[in-house]
């Protein structure tokens, strides 16, 4: 056997192996798009040489106290308080509803019960 024939046989064998590999890759990969939740991403690592900086206990304490102070001012006396509706205002708005709905009836407890509408 000469080198040329040996080389041509090896090339044909390589082509057959390439075709077999591509056929197996097609079978291994899903033909339909993947369904469901995507896989979890790998945790990102900081860039090389850049380490995340930590905070010492004193710094955490200072930040905690500052946030507690801010929270107190937001939720303390400085926060606007909602005023309850005055009785005159609530009766005036309720009376308007009574007129729109029809007849009303007073009960012993002072509550007003709406009755059927006059036709």
Secondary structure, DSSP 8 states (H G I E B T S, - for coil): --HHHHHHHHHHHHHHHHHHHHHHHHHHS-SS---SS----------TT-------HHHHHHHHHHHHHHHHHHHSTTS-------HHHHHHHHHHHHHHH--EEE-TTS-EEE-----
